Amino acid sequence: MATSQQIKAGYIDYVLTHDEQPKSVYIFVKKLKITEAEFYEFYGSFESIEKTIWVELTAEALDTIQQQEIWSQYSSRDKMLSFFYSYIELLKRQRSFIVYSLRKHKATFSAPEVLSGVKPIFENFAMELINEGLESGELADRRFLSKRYKDALWIQFAFIVNFWIHDDSAGFEKTDEAIEKGINVTFDLFQRSPIDNLFEYGKFLSRNGRFHEKMKRS
């Protein structure tokens, strides 16, 4: 009896050996010595296998970092940094497959379809951190813009993963630097700045325009 794990392992071995997907499900299951019915019991296509692998890796990374004893003491920024450092460490275990999976796509800042299952998982995680940051005052609560913070973090996700698969530095040191600089810059933009003070002052003047006119007439 075939298992989901057996099919995934067989698929990874096939694409890394042949540098392409099997020509058909029939050819693939024949090699695994299982039936097509057994394959379709778990997956609807080869693409669904890849999407499942990405989802499971992402879920594993989140589960790992959230079990750290010190997790609750981290700021939103530190939690996001922890996620990316842990995620890349996890991806290293299957680097050959990750590189194969993503190099079929040439986008740099947009995420390929194979990550469609990862996006809602990551965005839910990002929103939890954003809401924590807004409640604690770590992040600036900006009308309309606060809801877009998760989009900026998803762009960072796509960029960092793409950067890593092209990183040829020893120990992927450049990726660690890209994570540190990218996430810190992004969270710096999320925090309150002099621009926010200027905006608040502008709103104050707008609300008190009549008072200003009275002062001019007196």
N, C-alpha and C positions, 0 to 999 in steps of 0.2 A: 504494500500500500504506500503510495507516494505521500510525501509530506511537503508542507510549504517550504521548510528549510532545505529539503533535498532539491526542490526545483530551483530555489534561489541560488544555491551553491552550484548547481549544474549550469545555470545560466551565466553566472559570473565566470566560471571556468571556460565556458564556450566563447564568450565575447573576448576574453583576454587572450585566448589561444588563437582565435581566428580574426580578431580585431573588427568584428562585425556581428550583427545579430544573426541567428539562424535564419535560413531562407524561409522556413515555415515551422509551424508548431509540430507538424507531422514529423519532420526531420529531427527536431529537437527531442521530442518524447521518445522517438525510436532509439536515439543515442542513450537516453536515460533509462530505457527499458520500462517505460510506463505508458499508460494509454492517454489519448487526447482527453478523454472524459476526466481522468485524474488531474490533468493539467488545468482544465477549465473549472474544476471544483475550487481551485485557489486563485487563479488569475485569468483575466479576460484577454490579456495580450502580453507581449514582451515588455511594452512600455509600462504596463501596470506593475511588472516585477521591479523595474527600476524605480518607479515612484514609491513603491512599498519599502525598498531598501533605504531610500533617502528619508522617508518618514520615520522608520525605525531608528535610524542613526540619530536623528534630531530628538526624538523622544528619549532615547538613551542618554544623550548629552544633558538634557534638561533634568532628567531623573537623578543623574549623578551629581550635578552641582547643587540641586536643591536638598540633597541629603547631607551636605556639609554642615557640621555643627555651627560654624560661624556664619552660615548663609543669612540668617535673620538680622545679623549685625551689619551687613553690607549696605551701602548706599545703592540707589538705582544704577548709577554709573558703574560701580564696582561689580554689581550683579551681571550687567551686560558684558563687561570685560571678561568676567569669569566664564560666562557662556561661550564666548568666541574662543578663548584660549582652550577650554575643554573640548569644544567642538572640533577644532583643528587637530587636537591630539587624537581624537576618536577617528577622524577621517584618515589620519596617517596609516591606520591599520589596514585600510582598503584603498590606499592611494591609487594603485593601478586602475582599479575599477572606477573610482571617482573621476580620474583624469579621462578615462574612456567615455564615461557618461556625459561629462560636460564639454569635452572638446568637439562633440558633434554640433555644438552650438557656439556661435561666434560673438554673441552679445556680451558686452562688458558690464554695463550698468543695469541692464534688465535681466530678470531671471528667466531661464528656459522653462519650457513646459514640464520637464521632468521634476521641477521643484514645486509644482502646483499644489501638491499635498503638504509640502513643508510650510508654505506661506501662511495658511491660517493658524498653524501651530505656533510659528514664530511670532506672528502678529498678536496672538492672544497673550503670549509670554511678554512681549514688548509692552502691551497695554497695561498689564499688571504692574510692571516696573514704572511706567509713566504715571499711572494713577498713584502709586506709592510716592513717587517724587513730587507730584502736585500736592498731595496731602501734607507731606513733610515740609514743603517749601523749597525743596532742593531744585525743583524745576519751576519755571515761570508759567503761570496759567494765563495763556493768551487766547482771547476770543477768536474762534475759527481756527487758529494755527495749532493749538494744542492737539486737536484731533488728527493733525497731519504728522505729528512726531513719529508715529509708528511707520509711516511711509518712508521717512528719512532713514529709519533704522533698517527697514527692509532693503533699501538701496545699499546700505552698508553691508548687509548680509551678502547680497549678490556680488558686490565688489570684492569683499574679503575672500570669499570662496574662489572666485575667479582669479584673484591675485595669487592665492596659494597654489593653484594647479600650474601656474606659470613660474613659480618661485624656484630658482635653482641655487639659492644660497645655502650654506652649510647649516643644517638643523632648522632650515626655514626661518632663519633669524629675521629676514626682511618681512615675512608675514606677521611675526610678533610685533614688529615695529608698525606695520600697517594697521594692525588691530588697535594698538595703543593710541596712535595718532588719530586714526579715523573716529574711534568711539569718543575719545576725549574732545575732539573738535565738535562732534555732533552734540554731545551733552553740554559743551560750553554754549552752543547756540540755543539750547533748551533752557538755560538758566537766565535769570534776570540780569539785564544789562542797562547801561545808561540810556539806551534807546527806549527801553520800557518806561524809564522815568520821564523821558521827554514826551512819550506818547500819553502817559498819565497826566502830565502837566497840560498838554494840549486839550485833553478831555475836560480838565478842570476849568480852563479858560473858556471853553465852549459852553460849559454848563453855567458859568458865572458871567456871561457876556453882558447881561443887563446891569449887573452890579458894577462892571467896569465902565459902562456908559454913564451911570449915576455919578461915579467918581469924577468923570471928566466934566460933567455939568456943574458939580458943586464947587 
